[in-house]
């Protein structure tokens, strides 16, 4: 059985990558805050998750959460 190839379509839109980029910059600057607690985000993975979440809310092309 051959594995199916899923074409060359983008999983994430350009707007989504801009949001993630922005979140990463804010993290580096120290102004990125998380959820209700409002703690400063230090984790790279958390910054990416926040960026994608923001992009999702704005209606950018982002695959839904599993």
N, CA, C, O and CB atoms as a CASP TS submission, in Angstrom:
PFRMAT TS
TARGET T0000
AUTHOR 0000-0000-0000
METHOD Language model
MODEL 1
PARENT N/A
ATOM      1  N   UNK     1       0.824  -1.193   0.000  1.00  0.00           N
ATOM      2  CA  UNK     1       0.000   0.000   0.000  1.00  0.00           C
ATOM      3  C   UNK     1       0.869   1.259   0.000  1.00  0.00           C
ATOM      4  O   UNK     1       1.730   1.433   0.863  1.00  0.00           O
ATOM      5  CB  UNK     1      -0.938  -0.003   1.208  1.00  0.00           C
ATOM      6  N   UNK     2       0.635   2.109  -0.957  1.00  0.00           N
ATOM      7  CA  UNK     2       1.413   3.341  -1.038  1.00  0.00           C
ATOM      8  C   UNK     2       0.769   4.424  -0.171  1.00  0.00           C
ATOM      9  O   UNK     2      -0.455   4.544  -0.117  1.00  0.00           O
ATOM     10  CB  UNK     2       1.529   3.819  -2.507  1.00  0.00           C
ATOM     11  N   UNK     3       1.597   5.194   0.493  1.00  0.00           N
ATOM     12  CA  UNK     3       1.084   6.282   1.334  1.00  0.00           C
ATOM     13  C   UNK     3       0.585   7.405   0.430  1.00  0.00           C
ATOM     14  O   UNK     3       1.211   7.738  -0.576  1.00  0.00           O
ATOM     15  CB  UNK     3       2.186   6.807   2.319  1.00  0.00           C
ATOM     16  N   UNK     4      -0.551   7.980   0.808  1.00  0.00           N
ATOM     17  CA  UNK     4      -1.100   9.061  -0.008  1.00  0.00           C
ATOM     18  C   UNK     4      -0.356  10.360   0.229  1.00  0.00           C
ATOM     19  O   UNK     4      -0.056  10.727   1.365  1.00  0.00           O
ATOM     20  CB  UNK     4      -2.580   9.251   0.284  1.00  0.00           C
ATOM     21  N   UNK     5      -0.067  11.043  -0.859  1.00  0.00           N
ATOM     22  CA  UNK     5       0.636  12.316  -0.780  1.00  0.00           C
ATOM     23  C   UNK     5      -0.412  13.431  -0.770  1.00  0.00           C
ATOM     24  O   UNK     5      -1.320  13.441  -1.602  1.00  0.00           O
ATOM     25  CB  UNK     5       1.648  12.488  -1.975  1.00  0.00           C
ATOM     26  N   UNK     6      -0.286  14.362   0.164  1.00  0.00           N
ATOM     27  CA  UNK     6      -1.322  15.388   0.312  1.00  0.00           C
ATOM     28  C   UNK     6      -0.973  16.670  -0.441  1.00  0.00           C
ATOM     29  O   UNK     6      -1.014  17.756   0.138  1.00  0.00           O
ATOM     30  CB  UNK     6      -1.537  15.702   1.786  1.00  0.00           C
ATOM     31  N   UNK     7      -0.637  16.559  -1.701  1.00  0.00           N
ATOM     32  CA  UNK     7      -0.408  17.734  -2.534  1.00  0.00           C
ATOM     33  C   UNK     7       0.555  18.749  -1.937  1.00  0.00           C
ATOM     34  O   UNK     7       1.246  18.454  -0.962  1.00  0.00           O
ATOM     35  CB  UNK     7      -1.700  18.399  -2.806  1.00  0.00           C
ATOM     36  N   UNK     8       0.603  19.929  -2.512  1.00  0.00           N
ATOM     37  CA  UNK     8       1.524  20.944  -2.000  1.00  0.00           C
ATOM     38  C   UNK     8       0.758  22.136  -1.449  1.00  0.00           C
ATOM     39  O   UNK     8       1.187  23.282  -1.588  1.00  0.00           O
ATOM     40  CB  UNK     8       2.490  21.399  -3.100  1.00  0.00           C
ATOM     41  N   UNK     9      -0.377  21.855  -0.824  1.00  0.00           N
ATOM     42  CA  UNK     9      -1.153  22.975  -0.270  1.00  0.00           C
ATOM     43  C   UNK     9      -0.604  23.356   1.099  1.00  0.00           C
ATOM     44  O   UNK     9      -0.049  22.528   1.821  1.00  0.00           O
ATOM     45  CB  UNK     9      -2.662  22.609  -0.165  1.00  0.00           C
ATOM     46  N   UNK    10      -0.773  24.623   1.431  1.00  0.00           N
ATOM     47  CA  UNK    10      -0.268  25.109   2.722  1.00  0.00           C
ATOM     48  C   UNK    10      -1.238  24.761   3.838  1.00  0.00           C
ATOM     49  O   UNK    10      -2.447  24.944   3.696  1.00  0.00           O
ATOM     50  CB  UNK    10      -0.035  26.632   2.680  1.00  0.00           C
ATOM     51  N   UNK    11      -0.711  24.262   4.946  1.00  0.00           N
ATOM     52  CA  UNK    11      -1.558  23.952   6.091  1.00  0.00           C
ATOM     53  C   UNK    11      -1.924  25.228   6.829  1.00  0.00           C
ATOM     54  O   UNK    11      -3.037  25.369   7.336  1.00  0.00           O
ATOM     55  CB  UNK    11      -0.858  22.964   7.038  1.00  0.00           C
ATOM     56  N   UNK    12      -0.968  26.162   6.884  1.00  0.00           N
ATOM     57  CA  UNK    12      -1.180  27.417   7.591  1.00  0.00           C
ATOM     58  C   UNK    12      -1.112  28.576   6.608  1.00  0.00           C
ATOM     59  O   UNK    12      -0.269  28.583   5.710  1.00  0.00           O
ATOM     60  CB  UNK    12      -0.142  27.597   8.718  1.00  0.00           C
ATOM     61  N   UNK    13      -1.991  29.552   6.772  1.00  0.00           N
ATOM     62  CA  UNK    13      -1.992  30.719   5.902  1.00  0.00           C
ATOM     63  C   UNK    13      -0.895  31.694   6.290  1.00  0.00           C
ATOM     64  O   UNK    13      -0.256  31.552   7.333  1.00  0.00           O
ATOM     65  CB  UNK    13      -3.343  31.409   5.945  1.00  0.00           C
ATOM     66  N   UNK    14      -0.686  32.683   5.440  1.00  0.00           N
ATOM     67  CA  UNK    14       0.350  33.687   5.709  1.00  0.00           C
ATOM     68  C   UNK    14      -0.005  34.520   6.940  1.00  0.00           C
ATOM     69  O   UNK    14       0.869  34.896   7.721  1.00  0.00           O
ATOM     70  CB  UNK    14       0.540  34.606   4.484  1.00  0.00           C
ATOM     71  N   UNK    15      -1.282  34.799   7.099  1.00  0.00           N
ATOM     72  CA  UNK    15      -1.730  35.595   8.247  1.00  0.00           C
ATOM     73  C   UNK    15      -1.399  34.879   9.552  1.00  0.00           C
ATOM     74  O   UNK    15      -1.056  35.515  10.548  1.00  0.00           O
ATOM     75  CB  UNK    15      -3.246  35.872   8.159  1.00  0.00           C
ATOM     76  N   UNK    16      -1.506  33.563   9.538  1.00  0.00           N
ATOM     77  CA  UNK    16      -1.204  32.769  10.741  1.00  0.00           C
ATOM     78  C   UNK    16       0.270  32.884  11.087  1.00  0.00           C
ATOM     79  O   UNK    16       0.626  33.021  12.258  1.00  0.00           O
ATOM     80  CB  UNK    16      -1.588  31.284  10.534  1.00  0.00           C
ATOM     81  N   UNK    17       1.126  32.828  10.077  1.00  0.00           N
ATOM     82  CA  UNK    17       2.561  32.899  10.348  1.00  0.00           C
ATOM     83  C   UNK    17       2.944  34.291  10.857  1.00  0.00           C
ATOM     84  O   UNK    17       3.870  34.429  11.656  1.00  0.00           O
ATOM     85  CB  UNK    17       3.366  32.553   9.079  1.00  0.00           C
ATOM     86  N   UNK    18       2.232  35.315  10.395  1.00  0.00           N
ATOM     87  CA  UNK    18       2.490  36.681  10.875  1.00  0.00           C
ATOM     88  C   UNK    18       2.140  36.788  12.354  1.00  0.00           C
ATOM     89  O   UNK    18       2.864  37.414  13.128  1.00  0.00           O
ATOM     90  CB  UNK    18       1.677  37.719  10.054  1.00  0.00           C
ATOM     91  N   UNK    19       1.024  36.175  12.740  1.00  0.00           N
ATOM     92  CA  UNK    19       0.591  36.204  14.142  1.00  0.00           C
ATOM     93  C   UNK    19       1.595  35.496  15.039  1.00  0.00           C
ATOM     94  O   UNK    19       1.914  35.979  16.126  1.00  0.00           O
ATOM     95  CB  UNK    19      -0.792  35.557  14.291  1.00  0.00           C
ATOM     96  N   UNK    20       2.092  34.352  14.583  1.00  0.00           N
ATOM     97  CA  UNK    20       3.064  33.586  15.364  1.00  0.00           C
ATOM     98  C   UNK    20       4.357  34.389  15.487  1.00  0.00           C
ATOM     99  O   UNK    20       4.967  34.450  16.555  1.00  0.00           O
ATOM    100  CB  UNK    20       3.337  32.199  14.709  1.00  0.00           C
ATOM    101  N   UNK    21       4.756  34.997  14.387  1.00  0.00           N
ATOM    102  CA  UNK    21       5.976  35.819  14.380  1.00  0.00           C
ATOM    103  C   UNK    21       5.849  36.951  15.398  1.00  0.00           C
ATOM    104  O   UNK    21       6.786  37.249  16.139  1.00  0.00           O
ATOM    105  CB  UNK    21       6.245  36.397  12.961  1.00  0.00           C
ATOM    106  N   UNK    22       4.670  37.574  15.417  1.00  0.00           N
ATOM    107  CA  UNK    22       4.414  38.667  16.345  1.00  0.00           C
ATOM    108  C   UNK    22       4.483  38.176  17.792  1.00  0.00           C
ATOM    109  O   UNK    22       5.064  38.836  18.653  1.00  0.00           O
ATOM    110  CB  UNK    22       3.044  39.299  16.060  1.00  0.00           C
ATOM    111  N   UNK    23       3.882  37.010  18.050  1.00  0.00           N
ATOM    112  CA  UNK    23       3.896  36.439  19.405  1.00  0.00           C
ATOM    113  C   UNK    23       5.320  36.129  19.848  1.00  0.00           C
ATOM    114  O   UNK    23       5.675  36.340  21.008  1.00  0.00           O
ATOM    115  CB  UNK    23       3.036  35.162  19.464  1.00  0.00           C
ATOM    116  N   UNK    24       6.138  35.625  18.921  1.00  0.00           N
ATOM    117  CA  UNK    24       7.525  35.292  19.244  1.00  0.00           C
ATOM    118  C   UNK    24       8.314  36.560  19.600  1.00  0.00           C
ATOM    119  O   UNK    24       9.136  36.556  20.516  1.00  0.00           O
ATOM    120  CB  UNK    24       8.195  34.556  18.058  1.00  0.00           C
ATOM    121  N   UNK    25       8.052  37.628  18.869  1.00  0.00           N
ATOM    122  CA  UNK    25       8.734  38.899  19.148  1.00  0.00           C
ATOM    123  C   UNK    25       8.336  39.443  20.512  1.00  0.00           C
ATOM    124  O   UNK    25       9.171  39.919  21.281  1.00  0.00           O
ATOM    125  CB  UNK    25       8.416  39.934  18.058  1.00  0.00           C
ATOM    126  N   UNK    26       7.012  39.358  20.796  1.00  0.00           N
ATOM    127  CA  UNK    26       6.522  39.835  22.095  1.00  0.00           C
ATOM    128  C   UNK    26       7.104  39.008  23.231  1.00  0.00           C
ATOM    129  O   UNK    26       7.389  39.532  24.308  1.00  0.00           O
ATOM    130  CB  UNK    26       4.985  39.787  22.144  1.00  0.00           C
ATOM    131  N   UNK    27       7.281  37.712  22.987  1.00  0.00           N
ATOM    132  CA  UNK    27       7.886  36.828  23.993  1.00  0.00           C
ATOM    133  C   UNK    27       9.318  37.265  24.278  1.00  0.00           C
ATOM    134  O   UNK    27       9.740  37.363  25.430  1.00  0.00           O
ATOM    135  CB  UNK    27       7.858  35.350  23.518  1.00  0.00           C
ATOM    136  N   UNK    28      10.049  37.523  23.205  1.00  0.00           N
ATOM    137  CA  UNK    28      11.447  37.909  23.348  1.00  0.00           C
ATOM    138  C   UNK    28      11.583  39.244  24.087  1.00  0.00           C
ATOM    139  O   UNK    28      12.513  39.464  24.864  1.00  0.00           O
ATOM    140  CB  UNK    28      12.113  37.997  21.971  1.00  0.00           C
ATOM    141  N   UNK    29      10.621  40.118  23.813  1.00  0.00           N
ATOM    142  CA  UNK    29      10.613  41.436  24.438  1.00  0.00           C
ATOM    143  C   UNK    29      10.169  41.346  25.903  1.00  0.00           C
ATOM    144  O   UNK    29      10.503  42.203  26.721  1.00  0.00           O
ATOM    145  CB  UNK    29       9.689  42.387  23.659  1.00  0.00           C
ATOM    146  N   UNK    30       9.407  40.285  26.215  1.00  0.00           N
ATOM    147  CA  UNK    30       8.927  40.077  27.581  1.00  0.00           C
ATOM    148  C   UNK    30       7.561  40.645  27.845  1.00  0.00           C
ATOM    149  O   UNK    30       7.180  40.841  28.999  1.00  0.00           O
ATOM    150  CB  UNK    30       9.876  40.666  28.538  1.00  0.00           C
ATOM    151  N   UNK    31       6.795  40.919  26.766  1.00  0.00           N
ATOM    152  CA  UNK    31       5.464  41.500  26.939  1.00  0.00           C
ATOM    153  C   UNK    31       4.341  40.515  26.626  1.00  0.00           C
ATOM    154  O   UNK    31       3.165  40.872  26.698  1.00  0.00           O
ATOM    155  CB  UNK    31       5.322  42.719  26.063  1.00  0.00           C
ATOM    156  N   UNK    32       4.695  39.284  26.280  1.00  0.00           N
ATOM    157  CA  UNK    32       3.674  38.283  25.958  1.00  0.00           C
ATOM    158  C   UNK    32       3.160  37.671  27.249  1.00  0.00           C
ATOM    159  O   UNK    32       3.921  37.101  28.031  1.00  0.00           O
ATOM    160  CB  UNK    32       4.240  37.180  25.012  1.00  0.00           C
ATOM    161  N   UNK    33       1.855  37.798  27.461  1.00  0.00           N
ATOM    162  CA  UNK    33       1.235  37.279  28.676  1.00  0.00           C
ATOM    163  C   UNK    33       0.309  36.112  28.329  1.00  0.00           C
ATOM    164  O   UNK    33      -0.225  36.029  27.223  1.00  0.00           O
ATOM    165  CB  UNK    33       0.452  38.396  29.412  1.00  0.00           C
ATOM    166  N   UNK    34       0.134  35.217  29.298  1.00  0.00           N
ATOM    167  CA  UNK    34      -0.721  34.058  29.049  1.00  0.00           C
ATOM    168  C   UNK    34      -2.046  34.188  29.782  1.00  0.00           C
ATOM    169  O   UNK    34      -2.124  34.743  30.877  1.00  0.00           O
ATOM    170  CB  UNK    34      -0.015  32.773  29.470  1.00  0.00           C
ATOM    171  N   UNK    35      -3.057  33.674  29.163  1.00  0.00           N
ATOM    172  CA  UNK    35      -4.398  33.505  29.717  1.00  0.00           C
ATOM    173  C   UNK    35      -4.845  34.342  30.888  1.00  0.00           C
ATOM    174  O   UNK    35      -4.536  35.531  30.976  1.00  0.00           O
ATOM    175  CB  UNK    35      -4.532  32.185  30.096  1.00  0.00           C
ATOM    176  N   UNK    36      -5.574  33.715  31.785  1.00  0.00           N
ATOM    177  CA  UNK    36      -6.170  34.411  32.930  1.00  0.00           C
ATOM    178  C   UNK    36      -5.138  34.892  33.933  1.00  0.00           C
ATOM    179  O   UNK    36      -5.256  35.986  34.485  1.00  0.00           O
ATOM    180  CB  UNK    36      -7.152  33.510  33.625  1.00  0.00           C
ATOM    181  N   UNK    37      -4.127  34.070  34.164  1.00  0.00           N
ATOM    182  CA  UNK    37      -3.136  34.411  35.186  1.00  0.00           C
ATOM    183  C   UNK    37      -2.326  35.642  34.807  1.00  0.00           C
ATOM    184  O   UNK    37      -1.874  36.388  35.676  1.00  0.00           O
ATOM    185  CB  UNK    37      -2.203  33.236  35.422  1.00  0.00           C
ATOM    186  N   UNK    38      -2.143  35.853  33.505  1.00  0.00           N
ATOM    187  CA  UNK    38      -1.400  37.019  33.030  1.00  0.00           C
ATOM    188  C   UNK    38       0.095  36.916  33.262  1.00  0.00           C
ATOM    189  O   UNK    38       0.803  37.922  33.297  1.00  0.00           O
ATOM    190  CB  UNK    38      -1.915  38.250  33.695  1.00  0.00           C
ATOM    191  N   UNK    39       0.569  35.679  33.420  1.00  0.00           N
ATOM    192  CA  UNK    39       2.001  35.465  33.619  1.00  0.00           C
ATOM    193  C   UNK    39       2.767  35.692  32.324  1.00  0.00           C
ATOM    194  O   UNK    39       2.242  35.477  31.231  1.00  0.00           O
ATOM    195  CB  UNK    39       2.266  34.053  34.147  1.00  0.00           C
ATOM    196  N   UNK    40       4.009  36.126  32.462  1.00  0.00           N
ATOM    197  CA  UNK    40       4.856  36.340  31.294  1.00  0.00           C
ATOM    198  C   UNK    40       5.249  34.990  30.715  1.00  0.00           C
ATOM    199  O   UNK    40       5.674  34.090  31.440  1.00  0.00           O
ATOM    200  CB  UNK    40       6.117  37.174  31.659  1.00  0.00           C
ATOM    201  N   UNK    41       5.103  34.858  29.406  1.00  0.00           N
ATOM    202  CA  UNK    41       5.422  33.602  28.733  1.00  0.00           C
ATOM    203  C   UNK    41       6.913  33.528  28.446  1.00  0.00           C
ATOM    204  O   UNK    41       7.490  34.460  27.887  1.00  0.00           O
ATOM    205  CB  UNK    41       4.616  33.459  27.428  1.00  0.00           C
ATOM    206  N   UNK    42       7.537  32.421  28.829  1.00  0.00           N
ATOM    207  CA  UNK    42       8.962  32.230  28.576  1.00  0.00           C
ATOM    208  C   UNK    42       9.197  31.099  27.580  1.00  0.00           C
ATOM    209  O   UNK    42      10.230  31.052  26.911  1.00  0.00           O
ATOM    210  CB  UNK    42       9.700  31.940  29.885  1.00  0.00           C
ATOM    211  N   UNK    43       8.236  30.198  27.488  1.00  0.00           N
ATOM    212  CA  UNK    43       8.369  29.022  26.631  1.00  0.00           C
ATOM    213  C   UNK    43       8.123  29.359  25.157  1.00  0.00           C
ATOM    214  O   UNK    43       7.183  30.077  24.815  1.00  0.00           O
ATOM    215  CB  UNK    43       7.398  27.934  27.083  1.00  0.00           C
ATOM    216  N   UNK    44       8.986  28.826  24.301  1.00  0.00           N
ATOM    217  CA  UNK    44       8.861  29.034  22.855  1.00  0.00           C
ATOM    218  C   UNK    44       7.599  28.370  22.333  1.00  0.00           C
ATOM    219  O   UNK    44       6.865  28.948  21.532  1.00  0.00           O
ATOM    220  CB  UNK    44      10.095  28.487  22.113  1.00  0.00           C
ATOM    221  N   UNK    45       7.351  27.141  22.796  1.00  0.00           N
ATOM    222  CA  UNK    45       6.165  26.391  22.357  1.00  0.00           C
ATOM    223  C   UNK    45       4.885  27.112  22.752  1.00  0.00           C
ATOM    224  O   UNK    45       3.932  27.167  21.974  1.00  0.00           O
ATOM    225  CB  UNK    45       6.172  24.975  22.952  1.00  0.00           C
ATOM    226  N   UNK    46       4.862  27.659  23.952  1.00  0.00           N
ATOM    227  CA  UNK    46       3.685  28.381  24.435  1.00  0.00           C
ATOM    228  C   UNK    46       3.440  29.623  23.578  1.00  0.00           C
ATOM    229  O   UNK    46       2.293  29.960  23.286  1.00  0.00           O
ATOM    230  CB  UNK    46       3.859  28.776  25.921  1.00  0.00           C
ATOM    231  N   UNK    47       4.511  30.298  23.178  1.00  0.00           N
ATOM    232  CA  UNK    47       4.384  31.493  22.344  1.00  0.00           C
ATOM    233  C   UNK    47       3.771  31.133  20.988  1.00  0.00           C
ATOM    234  O   UNK    47       2.923  31.860  20.470  1.00  0.00           O
ATOM    235  CB  UNK    47       5.761  32.168  22.149  1.00  0.00           C
ATOM    236  N   UNK    48       4.207  30.009  20.421  1.00  0.00           N
ATOM    237  CA  UNK    48       3.664  29.554  19.136  1.00  0.00           C
ATOM    238  C   UNK    48       2.185  29.236  19.297  1.00  0.00           C
ATOM    239  O   UNK    48       1.372  29.607  18.450  1.00  0.00           O
ATOM    240  CB  UNK    48       4.437  28.308  18.610  1.00  0.00           C
ATOM    241  N   UNK    49       1.833  28.552  20.379  1.00  0.00           N
ATOM    242  CA  UNK    49       0.435  28.184  20.637  1.00  0.00           C
ATOM    243  C   UNK    49      -0.443  29.429  20.768  1.00  0.00           C
ATOM    244  O   UNK    49      -1.561  29.460  20.256  1.00  0.00           O
ATOM    245  CB  UNK    49       0.330  27.327  21.915  1.00  0.00           C
ATOM    246  N   UNK    50       0.064  30.446  21.450  1.00  0.00           N
ATOM    247  CA  UNK    50      -0.693  31.688  21.625  1.00  0.00           C
ATOM    248  C   UNK    50      -0.875  32.378  20.279  1.00  0.00           C
ATOM    249  O   UNK    50      -1.962  32.868  19.973  1.00  0.00           O
ATOM    250  CB  UNK    50       0.020  32.631  22.624  1.00  0.00           C
ATOM    251  N   UNK    51       0.188  32.419  19.471  1.00  0.00           N
ATOM    252  CA  UNK    51       0.113  33.023  18.138  1.00  0.00           C
ATOM    253  C   UNK    51      -0.914  32.337  17.253  1.00  0.00           C
ATOM    254  O   UNK    51      -1.678  33.004  16.555  1.00  0.00           O
ATOM    255  CB  UNK    51       1.470  32.978  17.468  1.00  0.00           C
ATOM    256  N   UNK    52      -0.938  31.011  17.278  1.00  0.00           N
ATOM    257  CA  UNK    52      -1.897  30.251  16.471  1.00  0.00           C
ATOM    258  C   UNK    52      -3.318  30.459  16.970  1.00  0.00           C
ATOM    259  O   UNK    52      -4.260  30.545  16.182  1.00  0.00           O
ATOM    260  CB  UNK    52      -1.550  28.760  16.489  1.00  0.00           C
ATOM    261  N   UNK    53      -3.460  30.540  18.281  1.00  0.00           N
ATOM    262  CA  UNK    53      -4.773  30.761  18.872  1.00  0.00           C
ATOM    263  C   UNK    53      -5.329  32.123  18.446  1.00  0.00           C
ATOM    264  O   UNK    53      -6.504  32.246  18.099  1.00  0.00           O
ATOM    265  CB  UNK    53      -4.693  30.667  20.408  1.00  0.00           C
ATOM    266  N   UNK    54      -4.470  33.136  18.479  1.00  0.00           N
ATOM    267  CA  UNK    54      -4.877  34.487  18.042  1.00  0.00           C
ATOM    268  C   UNK    54      -5.273  34.468  16.573  1.00  0.00           C
ATOM    269  O   UNK    54      -6.265  35.081  16.177  1.00  0.00           O
ATOM    270  CB  UNK    54      -3.734  35.511  18.272  1.00  0.00           C
ATOM    271  N   UNK    55      -4.487  33.757  15.768  1.00  0.00           N
ATOM    272  CA  UNK    55      -4.765  33.666  14.330  1.00  0.00           C
ATOM    273  C   UNK    55      -6.117  32.994  14.092  1.00  0.00           C
ATOM    274  O   UNK    55      -6.895  33.412  13.235  1.00  0.00           O
ATOM    275  CB  UNK    55      -3.641  32.883  13.604  1.00  0.00           C
ATOM    276  N   UNK    56      -6.375  31.946  14.870  1.00  0.00           N
ATOM    277  CA  UNK    56      -7.651  31.221  14.763  1.00  0.00           C
ATOM    278  C   UNK    56      -8.817  32.154  15.050  1.00  0.00           C
ATOM    279  O   UNK    56      -9.823  32.142  14.341  1.00  0.00           O
ATOM    280  CB  UNK    56      -7.683  30.018  15.733  1.00  0.00           C
ATOM    281  N   UNK    57      -8.674  32.966  16.096  1.00  0.00           N
ATOM    282  CA  UNK    57      -9.742  33.896  16.480  1.00  0.00           C
ATOM    283  C   UNK    57      -9.997  34.940  15.401  1.00  0.00           C
ATOM    284  O   UNK    57     -11.131  35.381  15.211  1.00  0.00           O
ATOM    285  CB  UNK    57      -9.392  34.589  17.792  1.00  0.00           C
ATOM    286  N   UNK    58      -8.930  35.336  14.688  1.00  0.00           N
ATOM    287  CA  UNK    58      -9.054  36.353  13.635  1.00  0.00           C
ATOM    288  C   UNK    58      -9.543  35.746  12.321  1.00  0.00           C
ATOM    289  O   UNK    58      -9.809  36.468  11.360  1.00  0.00           O
ATOM    290  CB  UNK    58      -7.710  37.053  13.413  1.00  0.00           C
ATOM    291  N   UNK    59      -9.661  34.413  12.285  1.00  0.00           N
ATOM    292  CA  UNK    59     -10.188  33.757  11.080  1.00  0.00           C
ATOM    293  C   UNK    59      -9.130  33.393  10.056  1.00  0.00           C
ATOM    294  O   UNK    59      -9.455  33.170   8.890  1.00  0.00           O
ATOM    295  CB  UNK    59     -11.196  34.639  10.433  1.00  0.00           C
ATOM    296  N   UNK    60      -7.870  33.329  10.466  1.00  0.00           N
ATOM    297  CA  UNK    60      -6.798  32.945   9.540  1.00  0.00           C
ATOM    298  C   UNK    60      -6.870  31.436   9.267  1.00  0.00           C
ATOM    299  O   UNK    60      -7.544  30.694   9.981  1.00  0.00           O
ATOM    300  CB  UNK    60      -5.399  33.333  10.120  1.00  0.00           C
ATOM    301  N   UNK    61      -6.171  31.010   8.234  1.00  0.00           N
ATOM    302  CA  UNK    61      -6.199  29.594   7.867  1.00  0.00           C
ATOM    303  C   UNK    61      -5.257  28.804   8.790  1.00  0.00           C
ATOM    304  O   UNK    61      -4.039  28.787   8.606  1.00  0.00           O
ATOM    305  CB  UNK    61      -5.795  29.403   6.370  1.00  0.00           C
ATOM    306  N   UNK    62      -5.866  28.156   9.779  1.00  0.00           N
ATOM    307  CA  UNK    62      -5.121  27.356  10.764  1.00  0.00           C
ATOM    308  C   UNK    62      -5.906  26.071  10.972  1.00  0.00           C
ATOM    309  O   UNK    62      -7.115  26.129  11.194  1.00  0.00           O
ATOM    310  CB  UNK    62      -4.913  28.138  12.134  1.00  0.00           C
ATOM    311  N   UNK    63      -5.252  24.900  10.908  1.00  0.00           N
ATOM    312  CA  UNK    63      -5.982  23.663  11.166  1.00  0.00           C
ATOM    313  C   UNK    63      -6.565  23.668  12.576  1.00  0.00           C
ATOM    314  O   UNK    63      -5.972  24.225  13.500  1.00  0.00           O
ATOM    315  CB  UNK    63      -5.064  22.445  10.973  1.00  0.00           C
ATOM    316  N   UNK    64      -7.734  23.041  12.734  1.00  0.00           N
ATOM    317  CA  UNK    64      -8.358  23.060  14.058  1.00  0.00           C
ATOM    318  C   UNK    64      -7.594  22.193  15.043  1.00  0.00           C
ATOM    319  O   UNK    64      -6.838  21.305  14.649  1.00  0.00           O
ATOM    320  CB  UNK    64      -9.805  22.591  13.970  1.00  0.00           C
ATOM    321  N   UNK    65      -7.797  22.456  16.326  1.00  0.00           N
ATOM    322  CA  UNK    65      -7.116  21.689  17.377  1.00  0.00           C
ATOM    323  C   UNK    65      -7.598  20.254  17.339  1.00  0.00           C
ATOM    324  O   UNK    65      -8.746  19.984  16.987  1.00  0.00           O
ATOM    325  CB  UNK    65      -7.363  22.309  18.778  1.00  0.00           C
ATOM    326  N   UNK    66      -6.716  19.332  17.705  1.00  0.00           N
ATOM    327  CA  UNK    66      -7.117  17.913  17.734  1.00  0.00           C
ATOM    328  C   UNK    66      -7.868  17.605  19.002  1.00  0.00           C
ATOM    329  O   UNK    66      -8.288  16.467  19.211  1.00  0.00           O
ATOM    330  CB  UNK    66      -5.895  16.989  17.613  1.00  0.00           C
TER
END
